[in-house]
Amino acid sequence: MKQPGSTFDQMPRYVRVRSQPEDPFVEFDFAIGYPELFVELVLPHQAFKQFCASNHVQHMDAQMSEALDADARKWRYGETRDPD
């Protein structure tokens, strides 16, 4: 994962959408600098678009999301793979 910039304003901002496109609200994770440290937020679709634009966010790709999920599983269950 990328290392954050030298100042708060230069740190990358990340979003990971958790909801489905047809849902009335966008449920998403938002992180500044460190994708693994995030808050869960909910906004209407138009507000989400404005939020992303004003924060110049990077949408987490599948590889980044899987790395975060694997890390969460490791901390929760002591495993590095999906439990069966």
C-alpha positions, 0 to 999 in steps of 0.5 A: 500500500502507498505511504502517505504524503508528508502533510495531512493535505497531501495524504491520499484518501480512499473509499470502498463502497459496500452497498449495491448501486440500486440501494437508496444510500451509499454505504462506504469506508473512508480512509485518509493516508492508511487504507486499513484505518477507516470509518464507515459512512452513509450518504445519499448518492449525490452527496457521495459524489460530491464527497468523493470530488471534494476529497479527491478520493481513490476508489480501492481496487479489488486487490487492495480490498482483498488485502484489507479483508485478509488482514481483518480475518487474520486479526479476528480469527487468526487466519489468513484465508477465508474460513470454510 
